Amino acid sequence: MEKQSAFARRWLLLQLPFFLFVLAYATAVYFSQKNGWGLFSCRVASELHFYCPGCGGSRAVLALCRGRILSALRFYAPLPITAALLLLSDARMLLFLLGKGRFPTRRFGYTCMVICLAAVFLQFILRNALLFFGIDLLGDIIH
């Protein structure tokens, strides 16, 4: 039981650097877009004219930091889904540490991972299928 409590505390402590990294990344994206530096443009989209599985992620991080969940879903649907699953996982760990819940199993983590990977795959397929029919959700390829 003590081993699980130590793991839960480490899990929650790891979230702080992750949150700070996302905040720093969002700040870099914001200033790069504001100043027109173009640091976060996608090579796949600009040269091959289709979206890679990560296209829109930077804009989704920025939208999520601004509290625009629907915009983040439009830019990159797996990001808000992953953020929600991560918050759910953190809540389960916190409840376990407070003695009001049971330890989250590996099965829960695997389920979250499968959901996130499926969201990335579906986003990639749907966005490029719409692009084939002339609908550009991000506005990067068809001008």
N, CA, C and O atoms as a GROMACS GRO file, in nm:
protein
  572
    1MET      N    1   0.082  -0.120   0.000
    1MET     CA    2   0.000   0.000   0.000
    1MET      C    3   0.086   0.126   0.000
    1MET      O    4   0.055   0.224  -0.068
    2GLU      N    5   0.196   0.123   0.077
    2GLU     CA    6   0.286   0.238   0.083
    2GLU      C    7   0.352   0.263  -0.053
    2GLU      O    8   0.376   0.377  -0.091
    3LYS      N    9   0.380   0.154  -0.124
    3LYS     CA   10   0.440   0.166  -0.256
    3LYS      C   11   0.346   0.238  -0.352
    3LYS      O   12   0.391   0.320  -0.433
    4GLN      N   13   0.217   0.209  -0.343
    4GLN     CA   14   0.119   0.276  -0.428
    4GLN      C   15   0.106   0.423  -0.391
    4GLN      O   16   0.091   0.508  -0.479
    5SER      N   17   0.111   0.454  -0.262
    5SER     CA   18   0.103   0.594  -0.218
    5SER      C   19   0.223   0.674  -0.268
    5SER      O   20   0.208   0.788  -0.311
    6ALA      N   21   0.341   0.616  -0.261
    6ALA     CA   22   0.460   0.684  -0.311
    6ALA      C   23   0.449   0.707  -0.461
    6ALA      O   24   0.486   0.814  -0.511
    7PHE      N   25   0.399   0.607  -0.533
    7PHE     CA   26   0.380   0.623  -0.677
    7PHE      C   27   0.280   0.734  -0.707
    7PHE      O   28   0.302   0.814  -0.798
    8ALA      N   29   0.170   0.739  -0.632
    8ALA     CA   30   0.068   0.842  -0.654
    8ALA      C   31   0.125   0.981  -0.627
    8ALA      O   32   0.095   1.075  -0.701
    9ARG      N   33   0.206   0.996  -0.522
    9ARG     CA   34   0.266   1.127  -0.494
    9ARG      C   35   0.363   1.168  -0.604
    9ARG      O   36   0.365   1.283  -0.646
   10ARG      N   37   0.444   1.071  -0.652
   10ARG     CA   38   0.536   1.102  -0.763
   10ARG      C   39   0.458   1.141  -0.888
   10ARG      O   40   0.497   1.234  -0.959
   11TRP      N   41   0.348   1.071  -0.914
   11TRP     CA   42   0.265   1.102  -1.032
   11TRP      C   43   0.216   1.246  -1.027
   11TRP      O   44   0.224   1.318  -1.127
   12LEU      N   45   0.166   1.287  -0.912
   12LEU     CA   46   0.114   1.423  -0.900
   12LEU      C   47   0.227   1.526  -0.906
   12LEU      O   48   0.207   1.635  -0.959
   13LEU      N   49   0.344   1.494  -0.852
   13LEU     CA   50   0.457   1.586  -0.858
   13LEU      C   51   0.509   1.602  -1.001
   13LEU      O   52   0.561   1.707  -1.037
   14LEU      N   53   0.497   1.497  -1.082
   14LEU     CA   54   0.540   1.506  -1.220
   14LEU      C   55   0.451   1.598  -1.303
   14LEU      O   56   0.492   1.646  -1.408
   15GLN      N   57   0.331   1.622  -1.256
   15GLN     CA   58   0.239   1.706  -1.331
   15GLN      C   59   0.282   1.853  -1.330
   15GLN      O   60   0.252   1.926  -1.424
   16LEU      N   61   0.351   1.897  -1.226
   16LEU     CA   62   0.394   2.036  -1.218
   16LEU      C   63   0.492   2.073  -1.329
   16LEU      O   64   0.470   2.173  -1.398
   17PRO      N   65   0.601   1.997  -1.351
   17PRO     CA   66   0.689   2.032  -1.463
   17PRO      C   67   0.618   2.021  -1.597
   17PRO      O   68   0.645   2.099  -1.688
   18PHE      N   69   0.528   1.924  -1.610
   18PHE     CA   70   0.452   1.910  -1.735
   18PHE      C   71   0.366   2.034  -1.759
   18PHE      O   72   0.361   2.085  -1.871
   19PHE      N   73   0.299   2.081  -1.655
   19PHE     CA   74   0.217   2.201  -1.667
   19PHE      C   75   0.302   2.323  -1.701
   19PHE      O   76   0.262   2.405  -1.784
   20LEU      N   77   0.418   2.335  -1.638
   20LEU     CA   78   0.507   2.448  -1.667
   20LEU      C   79   0.559   2.441  -1.810
   20LEU      O   80   0.574   2.545  -1.875
   21PHE      N   81   0.588   2.320  -1.860
   21PHE     CA   82   0.632   2.304  -1.998
   21PHE      C   83   0.523   2.348  -2.094
   21PHE      O   84   0.550   2.419  -2.191
   22VAL      N   85   0.399   2.306  -2.070
   22VAL     CA   86   0.288   2.344  -2.158
   22VAL      C   87   0.268   2.495  -2.155
   22VAL      O   88   0.242   2.556  -2.258
   23LEU      N   89   0.280   2.554  -2.038
   23LEU     CA   90   0.266   2.699  -2.027
   23LEU      C   91   0.377   2.772  -2.102
   23LEU      O   92   0.351   2.871  -2.171
   24ALA      N   93   0.502   2.724  -2.090
   24ALA     CA   94   0.614   2.784  -2.163
   24ALA      C   95   0.596   2.766  -2.314
   24ALA      O   96   0.624   2.857  -2.392
   25TYR      N   97   0.549   2.649  -2.355
   25TYR     CA   98   0.525   2.622  -2.496
   25TYR      C   99   0.417   2.714  -2.551
   25TYR      O  100   0.431   2.770  -2.660
   26ALA      N  101   0.309   2.731  -2.475
   26ALA     CA  102   0.201   2.820  -2.519
   26ALA      C  103   0.250   2.964  -2.529
   26ALA      O  104   0.210   3.037  -2.620
   27THR      N  105   0.336   3.005  -2.437
   27THR     CA  106   0.392   3.140  -2.443
   27THR      C  107   0.479   3.156  -2.568
   27THR      O  108   0.472   3.259  -2.635
   28ALA      N  109   0.561   3.056  -2.598
   28ALA     CA  110   0.646   3.063  -2.717
   28ALA      C  111   0.561   3.066  -2.844
   28ALA      O  112   0.592   3.141  -2.936
   29VAL      N  113   0.456   2.988  -2.849
   29VAL     CA  114   0.366   2.989  -2.966
   29VAL      C  115   0.300   3.125  -2.980
   29VAL      O  116   0.292   3.179  -3.090
   30TYR      N  117   0.254   3.180  -2.869
   30TYR     CA  118   0.186   3.309  -2.872
   30TYR      C  119   0.279   3.419  -2.926
   30TYR      O  120   0.240   3.494  -3.016
   31PHE      N  121   0.400   3.427  -2.872
   31PHE     CA  122   0.492   3.533  -2.917
   31PHE      C  123   0.541   3.507  -3.059
   31PHE      O  124   0.568   3.602  -3.134
   32SER      N  125   0.553   3.381  -3.098
   32SER     CA  126   0.595   3.351  -3.234
   32SER      C  127   0.487   3.393  -3.334
   32SER      O  128   0.518   3.446  -3.440
   33GLN      N  129   0.360   3.370  -3.300
   33GLN     CA  130   0.252   3.411  -3.389
   33GLN      C  131   0.234   3.562  -3.389
   33GLN      O  132   0.208   3.622  -3.493
   34LYS      N  133   0.249   3.624  -3.273
   34LYS     CA  134   0.231   3.768  -3.261
   34LYS      C  135   0.337   3.844  -3.340
   34LYS      O  136   0.308   3.947  -3.401
   35ASN      N  137   0.460   3.793  -3.340
   35ASN     CA  138   0.569   3.861  -3.409
   35ASN      C  139   0.593   3.810  -3.550
   35ASN      O  140   0.681   3.860  -3.620
   36GLY      N  141   0.515   3.712  -3.593
   36GLY     CA  142   0.527   3.660  -3.730
   36GLY      C  143   0.656   3.584  -3.756
   36GLY      O  144   0.708   3.586  -3.867
   37TRP      N  145   0.709   3.516  -3.654
   37TRP     CA  146   0.836   3.444  -3.670
   37TRP      C  147   0.820   3.315  -3.748
   37TRP      O  148   0.916   3.272  -3.813
   38GLY      N  149   0.703   3.252  -3.745
   38GLY     CA  150   0.682   3.128  -3.819
   38GLY      C  151   0.758   3.009  -3.766
   38GLY      O  152   0.789   2.918  -3.843
   39LEU      N  153   0.789   3.007  -3.638
   39LEU     CA  154   0.865   2.896  -3.581
   39LEU      C  155   0.785   2.767  -3.574
   39LEU      O  156   0.844   2.658  -3.574
   40PHE      N  157   0.655   2.776  -3.567
   40PHE     CA  158   0.572   2.660  -3.543
   40PHE      C  159   0.490   2.621  -3.666
   40PHE      O  160   0.378   2.571  -3.652
   41SER      N  161   0.544   2.644  -3.784
   41SER     CA  162   0.473   2.602  -3.905
   41SER      C  163   0.511   2.458  -3.935
   41SER      O  164   0.622   2.414  -3.906
   42CYS      N  165   0.418   2.385  -3.995
   42CYS     CA  166   0.438   2.242  -4.021
   42CYS      C  167   0.500   2.222  -4.159
   42CYS      O  168   0.444   2.266  -4.259
   43ARG      N  169   0.613   2.155  -4.165
   43ARG     CA  170   0.679   2.125  -4.292
   43ARG      C  171   0.597   2.032  -4.380
   43ARG      O  172   0.592   2.048  -4.501
   44VAL      N  173   0.532   1.934  -4.317
   44VAL     CA  174   0.452   1.837  -4.393
   44VAL      C  175   0.339   1.910  -4.465
   44VAL      O  176   0.316   1.886  -4.584
   45ALA      N  177   0.269   1.997  -4.394
   45ALA     CA  178   0.158   2.070  -4.455
   45ALA      C  179   0.205   2.165  -4.563
   45ALA      O  180   0.140   2.179  -4.667
   46SER      N  181   0.317   2.231  -4.540
   46SER     CA  182   0.362   2.331  -4.638
   46SER      C  183   0.425   2.268  -4.762
   46SER      O  184   0.417   2.326  -4.871
   47GLU      N  185   0.488   2.152  -4.749
   47GLU     CA  186   0.556   2.093  -4.865
   47GLU      C  187   0.480   1.979  -4.930
   47GLU      O  188   0.484   1.964  -5.052
   48LEU      N  189   0.411   1.897  -4.852
   48LEU     CA  190   0.340   1.782  -4.908
   48LEU      C  191   0.191   1.807  -4.928
   48LEU      O  192   0.122   1.727  -4.992
   49HIS      N  193   0.141   1.918  -4.875
   49HIS     CA  194   0.002   1.962  -4.891
   49HIS      C  195  -0.100   1.864  -4.835
   49HIS      O  196  -0.206   1.844  -4.895
   50PHE      N  197  -0.071   1.804  -4.722
   50PHE     CA  198  -0.169   1.733  -4.641
   50PHE      C  199  -0.125   1.748  -4.496
   50PHE      O  200  -0.009   1.779  -4.468
   51TYR      N  201  -0.217   1.725  -4.406
   51TYR     CA  202  -0.188   1.747  -4.264
   51TYR      C  203  -0.125   1.625  -4.200
   51TYR      O  204  -0.168   1.512  -4.225
   52CYS      N  205  -0.023   1.646  -4.119
   52CYS     CA  206   0.039   1.538  -4.043
   52CYS      C  207  -0.047   1.509  -3.919
   52CYS      O  208  -0.138   1.587  -3.891
   53PRO      N  209  -0.021   1.403  -3.846
   53PRO     CA  210  -0.102   1.373  -3.728
   53PRO      C  211  -0.094   1.478  -3.617
   53PRO      O  212  -0.178   1.478  -3.527
   54GLY      N  213   0.004   1.566  -3.620
   54GLY     CA  214   0.017   1.667  -3.515
   54GLY      C  215  -0.019   1.807  -3.556
   54GLY      O  216  -0.010   1.900  -3.475
   55CYS      N  217  -0.061   1.826  -3.681
   55CYS     CA  218  -0.094   1.961  -3.728
   55CYS      C  219  -0.208   2.021  -3.647
   55CYS      O  220  -0.311   1.957  -3.623
   56GLY      N  221  -0.189   2.144  -3.604
   56GLY     CA  222  -0.289   2.214  -3.525
   56GLY      C  223  -0.265   2.204  -3.376
   56GLY      O  224  -0.336   2.268  -3.297
   57GLY      N  225  -0.167   2.125  -3.336
   57GLY     CA  226  -0.142   2.106  -3.193
   57GLY      C  227  -0.099   2.233  -3.122
   57GLY      O  228  -0.143   2.259  -3.010
   58SER      N  229  -0.014   2.312  -3.186
   58SER     CA  230   0.033   2.436  -3.122
   58SER      C  231  -0.082   2.534  -3.103
   58SER      O  232  -0.094   2.597  -2.998
   59ARG      N  233  -0.166   2.546  -3.205
   59ARG     CA  234  -0.281   2.635  -3.194
   59ARG      C  235  -0.380   2.584  -3.089
   59ARG      O  236  -0.444   2.663  -3.020
   60ALA      N  237  -0.391   2.452  -3.077
   60ALA     CA  238  -0.482   2.395  -2.977
   60ALA      C  239  -0.431   2.422  -2.836
   60ALA      O  240  -0.510   2.450  -2.746
   61VAL      N  241  -0.299   2.413  -2.815
   61VAL     CA  242  -0.242   2.444  -2.683
   61VAL      C  243  -0.271   2.590  -2.648
   61VAL      O  244  -0.310   2.621  -2.535
   62LEU      N  245  -0.251   2.678  -2.744
   62LEU     CA  246  -0.276   2.820  -2.720
   62LEU      C  247  -0.424   2.845  -2.692
   62LEU      O  248  -0.458   2.921  -2.601
   63ALA      N  249  -0.513   2.782  -2.768
   63ALA     CA  250  -0.656   2.799  -2.745
   63ALA      C  251  -0.698   2.742  -2.610
   63ALA      O  252  -0.782   2.801  -2.541
   64LEU      N  253  -0.641   2.630  -2.572
   64LEU     CA  254  -0.674   2.569  -2.443
   64LEU      C  255  -0.626   2.656  -2.328
   64LEU      O  256  -0.694   2.668  -2.226
   65CYS      N  257  -0.508   2.718  -2.343
   65CYS     CA  258  -0.458   2.809  -2.238
   65CYS      C  259  -0.544   2.935  -2.228
   65CYS      O  260  -0.551   2.996  -2.121
   66ARG      N  261  -0.608   2.972  -2.336
   66ARG     CA  262  -0.698   3.088  -2.333
   66ARG      C  263  -0.839   3.050  -2.288
   66ARG      O  264  -0.924   3.137  -2.272
   67GLY      N  265  -0.862   2.920  -2.267
   67GLY     CA  266  -0.993   2.874  -2.222
   67GLY      C  267  -1.092   2.849  -2.334
   67GLY      O  268  -1.212   2.832  -2.308
   68ARG      N  269  -1.047   2.845  -2.456
   68ARG     CA  270  -1.134   2.823  -2.573
   68ARG      C  271  -1.134   2.675  -2.609
   68ARG      O  272  -1.059   2.632  -2.697
   69ILE      N  273  -1.215   2.598  -2.541
   69ILE     CA  274  -1.214   2.453  -2.558
   69ILE      C  275  -1.265   2.413  -2.696
   69ILE      O  276  -1.210   2.323  -2.758
   70LEU      N  277  -1.370   2.479  -2.745
   70LEU     CA  278  -1.423   2.444  -2.877
   70LEU      C  279  -1.323   2.475  -2.988
   70LEU      O  280  -1.312   2.400  -3.085
   71SER      N  281  -1.251   2.585  -2.975
   71SER     CA  282  -1.146   2.616  -3.074
   71SER      C  283  -1.035   2.512  -3.067
   71SER      O  284  -0.983   2.470  -3.171
   72ALA      N  285  -0.998   2.472  -2.948
   72ALA     CA  286  -0.895   2.370  -2.932
   72ALA      C  287  -0.940   2.238  -2.994
   72ALA      O  288  -0.859   2.168  -3.055
   73LEU      N  289  -1.067   2.204  -2.980
   73LEU     CA  290  -1.120   2.083  -3.044
   73LEU      C  291  -1.113   2.093  -3.195
   73LEU      O  292  -1.083   1.994  -3.262
   74ARG      N  293  -1.140   2.211  -3.248
   74ARG     CA  294  -1.135   2.229  -3.393
   74ARG      C  295  -0.992   2.220  -3.446
   74ARG      O  296  -0.966   2.160  -3.550
   75PHE      N  297  -0.899   2.280  -3.373
   75PHE     CA  298  -0.760   2.279  -3.417
   75PHE      C  299  -0.697   2.141  -3.404
   75PHE      O  300  -0.631   2.094  -3.497
   76TYR      N  301  -0.718   2.076  -3.289
   76TYR     CA  302  -0.655   1.946  -3.265
   76TYR      C  303  -0.732   1.875  -3.155
   76TYR      O  304  -0.704   1.892  -3.036
   77ALA      N  305  -0.829   1.795  -3.194
   77ALA     CA  306  -0.921   1.730  -3.100
   77ALA      C  307  -0.851   1.643  -2.995
   77ALA      O  308  -0.897   1.640  -2.881
   78PRO      N  309  -0.742   1.571  -3.028
   78PRO     CA  310  -0.682   1.487  -2.924
   78PRO      C  311  -0.628   1.564  -2.803
   78PRO      O  312  -0.619   1.508  -2.694
   79LEU      N  313  -0.593   1.690  -2.820
   79LEU     CA  314  -0.535   1.764  -2.707
   79LEU      C  315  -0.634   1.786  -2.593
   79LEU      O  316  -0.602   1.752  -2.479
   80PRO      N  317  -0.754   1.840  -2.617
   80PRO     CA  318  -0.848   1.854  -2.505
   80PRO      C  319  -0.891   1.720  -2.447
   80PRO      O  320  -0.915   1.709  -2.327
   81ILE      N  321  -0.900   1.617  -2.533
   81ILE     CA  322  -0.935   1.484  -2.484
   81ILE      C  323  -0.824   1.433  -2.391
   81ILE      O  324  -0.852   1.380  -2.284
   82THR      N  325  -0.699   1.449  -2.433
   82THR     CA  326  -0.586   1.407  -2.350
   82THR      C  327  -0.581   1.487  -2.220
   82THR      O  328  -0.555   1.431  -2.114
   83ALA      N  329  -0.605   1.617  -2.229
   83ALA     CA  330  -0.604   1.701  -2.109
   83ALA      C  331  -0.714   1.657  -2.012
   83ALA      O  332  -0.691   1.651  -1.891
   84ALA      N  333  -0.831   1.626  -2.064
   84ALA     CA  334  -0.941   1.580  -1.977
   84ALA      C  335  -0.907   1.446  -1.912
   84ALA      O  336  -0.934   1.426  -1.794
   85LEU      N  337  -0.849   1.355  -1.989
   85LEU     CA  338  -0.812   1.224  -1.933
   85LEU      C  339  -0.701   1.239  -1.829
   85LEU      O  340  -0.700   1.168  -1.728
   86LEU      N  341  -0.608   1.331  -1.854
   86LEU     CA  342  -0.501   1.355  -1.757
   86LEU      C  343  -0.556   1.414  -1.628
   86LEU      O  344  -0.514   1.376  -1.518
   87LEU      N  345  -0.651   1.507  -1.640
   87LEU     CA  346  -0.714   1.563  -1.520
   87LEU      C  347  -0.793   1.456  -1.444
   87LEU      O  348  -0.793   1.453  -1.321
   88LEU      N  349  -0.862   1.370  -1.519
   88LEU     CA  350  -0.935   1.260  -1.455
   88LEU      C  351  -0.840   1.166  -1.382
   88LEU      O  352  -0.868   1.122  -1.270
   89SER      N  353  -0.727   1.136  -1.445
   89SER     CA  354  -0.628   1.051  -1.382
   89SER      C  355  -0.570   1.117  -1.256
   89SER      O  356  -0.550   1.051  -1.154
   90ASP      N  357  -0.543   1.246  -1.264
   90ASP     CA  358  -0.493   1.319  -1.148
   90ASP      C  359  -0.596   1.321  -1.036
   90ASP      O  360  -0.560   1.307  -0.918
   91ALA      N  361  -0.722   1.338  -1.070
   91ALA     CA  362  -0.827   1.339  -0.969
   91ALA      C  363  -0.836   1.202  -0.900
   91ALA      O  364  -0.855   1.195  -0.779
   92ARG      N  365  -0.821   1.095  -0.978
   92ARG     CA  366  -0.825   0.961  -0.920
   92ARG      C  367  -0.705   0.940  -0.826
   92ARG      O  368  -0.720   0.880  -0.719
   93MET      N  369  -0.588   0.988  -0.865
   93MET     CA  370  -0.470   0.976  -0.779
   93MET      C  371  -0.488   1.057  -0.651
   93MET      O  372  -0.453   1.011  -0.542
   94LEU      N  373  -0.542   1.177  -0.664
   94LEU     CA  374  -0.564   1.262  -0.548
   94LEU      C  375  -0.665   1.201  -0.452
   94LEU      O  376  -0.645   1.204  -0.331
   95LEU      N  377  -0.773   1.145  -0.505
   95LEU     CA  378  -0.871   1.078  -0.421
   95LEU      C  379  -0.809   0.957  -0.350
   95LEU      O  380  -0.840   0.930  -0.234
   96PHE      N  381  -0.721   0.887  -0.421
   96PHE     CA  382  -0.653   0.773  -0.358
   96PHE      C  383  -0.566   0.821  -0.241
   96PHE      O  384  -0.567   0.760  -0.134
   97LEU      N  385  -0.492   0.930  -0.263
   97LEU     CA  386  -0.405   0.981  -0.157
   97LEU      C  387  -0.484   1.032  -0.037
   97LEU      O  388  -0.438   1.024   0.077
   98LEU      N  389  -0.603   1.085  -0.062
   98LEU     CA  390  -0.688   1.134   0.047
   98LEU      C  391  -0.764   1.021   0.116
   98LEU      O  392  -0.834   1.044   0.214
   99GLY      N  393  -0.751   0.900   0.064
   99GLY     CA  394  -0.817   0.785   0.125
   99GLY      C  395  -0.962   0.769   0.086
   99GLY      O  396  -1.036   0.695   0.151
  100LYS      N  397  -1.005   0.838  -0.020
  100LYS     CA  398  -1.146   0.832  -0.060
  100LYS      C  399  -1.166   0.758  -0.191
  100LYS      O  400  -1.276   0.760  -0.247
  101GLY      N  401  -1.066   0.693  -0.238
  101GLY     CA  402  -1.078   0.618  -0.363
  101GLY      C  403  -0.977   0.506  -0.365
  101GLY      O  404  -0.889   0.497  -0.279
  102ARG      N  405  -0.989   0.421  -0.465
  102ARG     CA  406  -0.892   0.313  -0.476
  102ARG      C  407  -0.786   0.349  -0.579
  102ARG      O  408  -0.805   0.440  -0.660
  103PHE      N  409  -0.676   0.279  -0.575
  103PHE     CA  410  -0.563   0.307  -0.663
  103PHE      C  411  -0.601   0.282  -0.809
  103PHE      O  412  -0.652   0.175  -0.842
  104PRO      N  413  -0.577   0.381  -0.898
  104PRO     CA  414  -0.606   0.360  -1.040
  104PRO      C  415  -0.520   0.246  -1.096
  104PRO      O  416  -0.399   0.242  -1.074
  105THR      N  417  -0.582   0.158  -1.167
  105THR     CA  418  -0.511   0.042  -1.221
  105THR      C  419  -0.441   0.076  -1.351
  105THR      O  420  -0.465   0.181  -1.410
  106ARG      N  421  -0.355  -0.013  -1.394
  106ARG     CA  422  -0.288   0.006  -1.523
  106ARG      C  423  -0.388   0.001  -1.637
  106ARG      O  424  -0.370   0.064  -1.741
  107ARG      N  425  -0.494  -0.076  -1.615
  107ARG     CA  426  -0.596  -0.087  -1.719
  107ARG      C  427  -0.654   0.050  -1.754
  107ARG      O  428  -0.680   0.079  -1.871
  108PHE      N  429  -0.674   0.135  -1.652
  108PHE     CA  430  -0.723   0.270  -1.675
  108PHE      C  431  -0.624   0.350  -1.759
  108PHE      O  432  -0.664   0.422  -1.851
  109GLY      N  433  -0.496   0.336  -1.729
  109GLY     CA  434  -0.392   0.407  -1.807
  109GLY      C  435  -0.387   0.358  -1.951
  109GLY      O  436  -0.372   0.438  -2.043
  110TYR      N  437  -0.399   0.229  -1.970
  110TYR     CA  438  -0.399   0.175  -2.106
  110TYR      C  439  -0.522   0.220  -2.183
  110TYR      O  440  -0.515   0.250  -2.303
  111THR      N  441  -0.635   0.226  -2.115
  111THR     CA  442  -0.758   0.272  -2.180
  111THR      C  443  -0.742   0.418  -2.224
  111THR      O  444  -0.781   0.454  -2.334
  112CYS      N  445  -0.685   0.500  -2.138
  112CYS     CA  446  -0.662   0.642  -2.173
  112CYS      C  447  -0.568   0.653  -2.292
  112CYS      O  448  -0.590   0.735  -2.382
  113MET      N  449  -0.463   0.571  -2.293
  113MET     CA  450  -0.366   0.576  -2.403
  113MET      C  451  -0.433   0.535  -2.535
  113MET      O  452  -0.409   0.598  -2.638
  114VAL      N  453  -0.516   0.432  -2.531
  114VAL     CA  454  -0.585   0.388  -2.653
  114VAL      C  455  -0.682   0.495  -2.703
  114VAL      O  456  -0.691   0.519  -2.823
  115ILE      N  457  -0.752   0.560  -2.611
  115ILE     CA  458  -0.845   0.667  -2.649
  115ILE      C  459  -0.768   0.781  -2.715
  115ILE      O  460  -0.812   0.834  -2.817
  116CYS      N  461  -0.656   0.820  -2.658
  116CYS     CA  462  -0.576   0.930  -2.714
  116CYS      C  463  -0.520   0.895  -2.851
  116CYS      O  464  -0.524   0.977  -2.943
  117LEU      N  465  -0.467   0.774  -2.866
  117LEU     CA  466  -0.414   0.732  -2.996
  117LEU      C  467  -0.524   0.722  -3.101
  117LEU      O  468  -0.503   0.758  -3.217
  118ALA      N  469  -0.641   0.673  -3.061
  118ALA     CA  470  -0.754   0.666  -3.155
  118ALA      C  471  -0.797   0.806  -3.196
  118ALA      O  472  -0.833   0.828  -3.312
  119ALA      N  473  -0.795   0.900  -3.104
  119ALA     CA  474  -0.832   1.038  -3.137
  119ALA      C  475  -0.733   1.099  -3.235
  119ALA      O  476  -0.773   1.169  -3.328
  120VAL      N  477  -0.603   1.074  -3.216
  120VAL     CA  478  -0.502   1.124  -3.310
  120VAL      C  479  -0.524   1.064  -3.448
  120VAL      O  480  -0.520   1.136  -3.548
  121PHE      N  481  -0.546   0.934  -3.455
  121PHE     CA  482  -0.566   0.866  -3.583
  121PHE      C  483  -0.692   0.917  -3.653
  121PHE      O  484  -0.689   0.947  -3.772
  122LEU      N  485  -0.803   0.928  -3.579
  122LEU     CA  486  -0.927   0.977  -3.640
  122LEU      C  487  -0.914   1.121  -3.688
  122LEU      O  488  -0.962   1.156  -3.795
  123GLN      N  489  -0.847   1.204  -3.608
  123GLN     CA  490  -0.826   1.344  -3.648
  123GLN      C  491  -0.747   1.349  -3.779
  123GLN      O  492  -0.781   1.425  -3.870
  124PHE      N  493  -0.642   1.269  -3.788
  124PHE     CA  494  -0.558   1.265  -3.908
  124PHE      C  495  -0.639   1.221  -4.030
  124PHE      O  496  -0.633   1.285  -4.135
  125ILE      N  497  -0.715   1.114  -4.017
  125ILE     CA  498  -0.793   1.062  -4.129
  125ILE      C  499  -0.904   1.160  -4.170
  125ILE      O  500  -0.918   1.190  -4.288
  126LEU      N  501  -0.980   1.209  -4.074
  126LEU     CA  502  -1.093   1.298  -4.106
  126LEU      C  503  -1.046   1.431  -4.164
  126LEU      O  504  -1.105   1.481  -4.260
  127ARG      N  505  -0.942   1.487  -4.106
  127ARG     CA  506  -0.895   1.618  -4.155
  127ARG      C  507  -0.844   1.607  -4.299
  127ARG      O  508  -0.871   1.696  -4.381
  128ASN      N  509  -0.771   1.501  -4.331
  128ASN     CA  510  -0.721   1.484  -4.468
  128ASN      C  511  -0.830   1.441  -4.565
  128ASN      O  512  -0.824   1.476  -4.683
  129ALA      N  513  -0.930   1.366  -4.516
  129ALA     CA  514  -1.044   1.332  -4.602
  129ALA      C  515  -1.122   1.457  -4.638
  129ALA      O  516  -1.162   1.474  -4.754
  130LEU      N  517  -1.144   1.545  -4.542
  130LEU     CA  518  -1.212   1.672  -4.571
  130LEU      C  519  -1.130   1.758  -4.664
  130LEU      O  520  -1.184   1.827  -4.751
  131LEU      N  521  -1.000   1.754  -4.648
  131LEU     CA  522  -0.911   1.830  -4.736
  131LEU      C  523  -0.922   1.781  -4.880
  131LEU      O  524  -0.915   1.861  -4.974
  132PHE      N  525  -0.940   1.652  -4.898
  132PHE     CA  526  -0.957   1.593  -5.031
  132PHE      C  527  -1.082   1.650  -5.099
  132PHE      O  528  -1.084   1.667  -5.221
  133PHE      N  529  -1.186   1.679  -5.020
  133PHE     CA  530  -1.310   1.735  -5.075
  133PHE      C  531  -1.311   1.888  -5.073
  133PHE      O  532  -1.415   1.949  -5.098
  134GLY      N  533  -1.198   1.949  -5.045
  134GLY     CA  534  -1.186   2.095  -5.052
  134GLY      C  535  -1.223   2.169  -4.925
  134GLY      O  536  -1.239   2.291  -4.928
  135ILE      N  537  -1.236   2.099  -4.815
  135ILE     CA  538  -1.268   2.163  -4.687
  135ILE      C  539  -1.142   2.163  -4.601
  135ILE      O  540  -1.096   2.059  -4.555
  136ASP      N  541  -1.087   2.282  -4.581
  136ASP     CA  542  -0.963   2.297  -4.504
  136ASP      C  543  -0.997   2.355  -4.367
  136ASP      O  544  -1.024   2.474  -4.356
  137LEU      N  545  -0.996   2.271  -4.264
  137LEU     CA  546  -1.036   2.315  -4.131
  137LEU      C  547  -0.940   2.417  -4.070
  137LEU      O  548  -0.983   2.504  -3.995
  138LEU      N  549  -0.813   2.406  -4.100
  138LEU     CA  550  -0.715   2.497  -4.042
  138LEU      C  551  -0.683   2.616  -4.132
  138LEU      O  552  -0.634   2.718  -4.086
  139GLY      N  553  -0.711   2.602  -4.260
  139GLY     CA  554  -0.686   2.711  -4.353
  139GLY      C  555  -0.540   2.728  -4.392
  139GLY      O  556  -0.500   2.836  -4.435
  140ASP      N  557  -0.460   2.623  -4.378
  140ASP     CA  558  -0.318   2.632  -4.408
  140ASP      C  559  -0.283   2.590  -4.550
  140ASP      O  560  -0.185   2.638  -4.606
  141ILE      N  561  -0.362   2.502  -4.608
  141ILE     CA  562  -0.324   2.443  -4.736
  141ILE      C  563  -0.400   2.506  -4.851
  141ILE      O  564  -0.340   2.549  -4.949
  142ILE      N  565  -0.533   2.511  -4.842
  142ILE     CA  566  -0.615   2.572  -4.947
  142ILE      C  567  -0.634   2.717  -4.913
  142ILE      O  568  -0.690   2.750  -4.808
  143HIS      N  569  -0.589   2.804  -5.000
  143HIS     CA  570  -0.602   2.950  -4.971
  143HIS      C  571  -0.705   3.011  -5.061
  143HIS      O  572  -0.730   3.131  -5.053
   0.00000   0.00000   0.00000
